[in-house]
Structure formats: C-alpha cells, structure tokens
Amino acid sequence: MGLTKRLYEEQLERGWSSVGKYICADCLDSEPLKEIVAENVEETHCDYCKREGEGAIAADTDVVMTHIGESFCSEYTDPANLLYYETAEGGYQGDWFHTDDLVARIGEDIGCDAFVEDLIDAYSDEAWCDRDYHGSSPDVVLSFSWQRFAELVKYESRYLFLQHREDDEFGERVGPGEMLSRIADYVVDAAVLTEIAAGTAVFRARPHASAERYTSAADLGTAPPEKTFSNRMSPAGIAHFYGALDAETAIAEVWDGPRVAREVVTVGRFTNPTALPVIDLARLPEVPSIFDAERRHLRPVIRFLRQFSELVSEPVNTPARSEQEVVAYVPTQIVSEYFRTIFGREYPPVVGLVYQSARREDGVSCVLFVSRDRCVDASAPLQDDEPALVLEDVERHEP
C-alpha cells in the first residue's frame, strides 16, 4: 500500500487531516489542551506565535488534534450513525452541523484563531450530530424527572410517592422512587460532600418586638417543634437550625424591615466545636471542559446539580406561612429529609445542607440538623463530640 493511500485511509478513519504544524501551550486557551502540549513537547519552535525556545516548547498539532477528536466524540458523532439520509430531501433527515458550528456549540475557548481555523479546516466537510440524538443527556433526563417529581409530591401523592407508578411514554424519565437516590449519587460523584470547619461562625436571626430581649441559645437557636413553621427544608413540627454564613444574609432571610411586633432583629453568632459534614450546593464546581478526559464524565452531573441548586434556592412568591407556601416547599423538604435520614445508610452521613440564599445575592444559607438541646450558651458547652452549636455573641439590629 502506498504512503498516500495509507495516509488517506488513516484520515478517513479518524475524520480529520493532518495539520502538520507545531504548537506551544501559550497558543492554547484550554487548560487540558495545554497539558497535552506540555506532556508532548518535541520541537523548539511554535508555528503559530513564532516563538523559539532553547529547548523543546511545542508539540505536534496532530497530537492535540487526536485529543480534540476523542473529546468531540464523547458527546457528538457522525450523523450517518444515527440519521436517515435522503438525497431527494436534501441529505440527513434531522439536525446536524459542521465542525465550525460544533466549536460554537461547545462554547469553550480552544486556542488562538489560527489554530482554530486549522482545526476546522482539518475536519473539512465532516458532519456531526448529538450522540444522544434519539434520547436525552443524563442531566436533561434528571431535570425533566425532577419537574415531574415536584409536581407529583405537591399535587398528587405527598406521602406515598415511593409507591407511585406511572407509564412514561418517553421511556427515559427517572421514577419518583429513584429520584432521591439519583440525586444522592450525583452529589457524591461531584464531590460536594464537604465540612463546615470547626470554629466557623454561623449566624441565626430572629425578628421580634422592640420591648423583647433575646440573649441566650434557647432564644436564638433551633426553635422548639411546637413553634416550628413550614420552611424551605423542613415541614411544620420538624425543627432544624436555619442560619447563614454571614449576619447580613441571616437577617435578609427572616426580616423585611420593621413592622408591628417585628420592629427589631437580634442575630446570634454561633460556632461549631467540631466539624460538621454537609452537602454544599452553594459552591458547586464549574462544569468540566469537554477536553478534560479525566472529568468530562461529570459534565452532565454538575450541569444538573447547578440547575438543582438554583431550584432549591428559588424564591417562593407566595404569602408567608400560607397554604401556597406550604405546598411550594414540599419537594425541597423531601430532599432535605432524605439527606437527613436515608443518605447516611449508603454514604457518609451529613448534618445539613448549604445553599444559595433566596433573599440575598451571593449570600450563603444553611440548614443544620442540630436539635434545640444541641444549641448551647458559651458558658455551658457540651462535653461530648455530638454535632452542636455554641452561642458566642449576640447583636441587636434596629432600623
């Protein structure tokens, strides 16, 4: 077999033609691609920025192209694999696109303009379509499933949803009985299990009449069950510690300003003697690059969790403590209950969730599964290692 024929067959197999240049890491924007170059330098010059080095500084573009091709194929494929082709109807019957459109769809900075042009030219007229063309990506499936789950537990089957069965005409949706465990798996896969380090300040606010004084952990800690209303993460009667990681957010979560019997607000600053394991939905990792071979499998996982985090923190535009508010909070209450009671049977147990404040931009709120008797004054700290919060300081805020 002649060299020309062999090169042609190799090009057909991989889908792109050789660029035949050398590129340095400085001419790439994508960190994973920079790493590919750093691991494969063999030339002292770069054909793009014209830089010369005393030692090797550039890698063969074909090495970079090989990695890019593998990355593209992780989420996209040749439409010939999935779509019907009809010449009389103008070609592939479905949505497909060329490589320049694919680069735009990915939405990541790859490298300098000259290299991106070479990349697109190397694929010539190669066509692409979504690998999940006849289905949905895992994050989309779970997003639709969550919408259905929320509708079910709010309006159809609040307490026996695990037993609920329904025909799914699309055959993809995650059933209500599996919904919570799937979210748990994603939380673990994305490594958002973390800790509130020992000694961290956690703030809790309580509005009240100006004549009242609140100074103790009993006043400012977890409310007694009989005085617990329906909240974002717990139903009426189940008491949790709702707080924030700064005083301003704690105030914003519970106080809209002075009104009758709520003229002032008192804020307690608590600290935790021991680290508190939590699920952090407020500071999720960025969606990995498609070029990150080690982490790109997490792309749908983190995309869903970022959507889910927004839903958890979404403001509820209903009158406070109304029946509408009670219903609106049901889905997140179930999730919180699951993490409090079931999650720890398979994964390391947690004592709370951290999430973006619904009332203050960039504020971080938390719900901690710390009972009233575990909120104590600094003068009487607990003697064991059970999760607890110690009241260190009290500050009264007036308009």
RANOR-V822628 format. One line per field, one symbol per residue. ss: DSSP state (a for helix, b for strand, c for the rest). burial: + if it has 16 or more other ideal C-beta (glycine too) atoms within 10 Angstrom, else -. A space follows every 10 residues. Layout:
ss->???
burial->???
//
This chain:
ss->ccaaaaaaaa aaaacccccc cbbbaaabcc aaaaaaaaac ccbcbccccc cbcccccbbb aaaaaaaaaa aaaccbbcaa acccbbaaac bbccccbbaa aaaaaacccc bcaaaaaaaa aaccccbbbb cccccccaaa aaaaaaaaaa aaaaaccccc aaaccccccc cccccaaaaa aaaaaaaaac ccbbbbcccc bbbbbbbbcc ccccccaaaa ccccaaaccc bccbcccccc bbbbccaaaa aaaaccccbc cbcbbbbbbb bccccbbbbb cccccccccc cccccaaaaa aaaaaaaaaa aaaccccccc ccaaaaaaca aaaaaaaaaa acaaaccccc cbbbbbcccc cccbbbbbcc caaabbbaaa ccccccccbb bbbbbbbbc
burial->---------- ---++++-+- ++++++++-+ -++++++--- +-+--+++-- ------++++ +++++-+++- ++--+++-+- -++------- -+---++-+- -++--+---+ ++--+--+++ -++--+++++ +++--+++++ +++-++-+++ -++------- +--------- --++++--++ -+++-+++-+ -+---+---- ++++++++-- ---+--+-++ +++----+-+ +++++--+++ +++++++-++ +++++----- -+++++++++ ++++-+++++ ++-+--++++ +++--+-+++ ++++++-++- -++------- ----++++++ +++++++-++ --+------+ +++++++-++ --++++++++ +--++++--- -+----++++ +--+-----
//
